[in-house]
Amino acid sequence: MTSVALLRIPTAEVSLLRNVFAVVATRGLNYEIAETPAQSAKSEIVFVDADHPMATQLWTMLKAHRPHVSGILVTRNPPPDDDDHFWVQRPLNSMKILTALGKVDLKRNPQRTEYHSAAPGPAPFALKGLHVLVIDDSATVRKQLELTLTDQGIHVQTAETGELGVHMLLTRHFDLVFLDVVLPGADGYQICKTIKRNKSKQRVPVVMLTSKSSPFDRIKGSLAGCDTYLTKPVELQRLTEVLQKHLARRPAAEDNAGVSAGDIGLDGVTTLVRAAKG
């Protein structure tokens, strides 16, 4: 159980924190809000209302005595760069809280970023001829997945932004989408929400890609509606397992959901993505 202290956090935000902790508890991540001064003194994480002068003063004093405690500072105007603290911008929501908790978790458990290579395995014949979209701002990742998937008889197209990827998905047929979490503009979670809220495309499996393996990222992906999570660099054995799970029983072609290339432009996609942020 990880104890979490609160410094001047408003009641509404405390309620939101309790709800988030209840969600992560279902994934085996147990967080408990400190209810007494004695519990607060032993807390490993502290949420601080950085817009409250008394709270920031108390946090400075606490940090001086307990340098290893992790602080999550909540404010309307976070500084652009601060390696010593984790900032969350108001208004607070569950995704922002999960992101902050994920960063703290990775700082406390850096081994989560480790990965092991796997030997390549034969591609299942049923995957040949299927269509996959890769949305990632890294040219290296796009090329790696394109080569690997093409090698298995899969047709691959790529996009370097989420907005372009959504535009391609809405105007063409794809059997599966690989979607990076960190993208310029709208992030992967917002793009995933956009896809899953579209009735014609919500059944297309979305596999989110992340350079980290924090369980909080997986929870955020689940809340956004993604079907599977993969850690980059993608292990070939795990990639094959995901393809088999989501594509092996799917037909090689489906209707294009009735959307033609002229029906929606990038401006329309931008509107859809903004709606998904709400």
Number of C-alpha atoms within 10 A of each C-alpha: 9 14 18 21 24 20 19 18 19 10 9 9 15 15 11 15 22 13 13 17 19 15 15 17 14 10 12 10 14 14 18 17 20 19 12 9 10 9 14 18 14 15 19 15 22 22 24 23 22 23 17 14 11 13 19 17 13 14 20 13 11 15 15 11 10 13 10 11 14 22 24 21 23 23 18 14 12 16 9 6 9 9 6 8 13 19 25 23 15 14 10 16 14 16 18 16 21 21 18 19 20 21 18 19 16 17 12 12 11 14 12 14 14 10 14 8 11 11 8 13 12 8 18 15 11 16 23 18 16 22 22 23 26 25 28 25 19 15 11 10 18 20 14 14 21 20 13 16 22 16 12 18 17 19 18 21 16 21 20 17 22 31 26 17 24 24 19 20 21 24 18 17 20 24 22 21 26 23 29 29 26 19 19 13 13 18 18 26 27 22 29 30 22 26 28 20 17 12 9 15 18 16 14 19 22 23 25 27 26 21 15 22 21 22 19 22 23 21 21 20 25 16 14 21 20 25 17 17 22 21 19 16 16 19 17 16 15 16 19 19 16 17 18 17 12 18 22 17 10 14 12 16 12 10 10 15 13 10 15 11 11 7 10 13 14 14 11 12 21 19 12 20 23 13 13 19 13 7
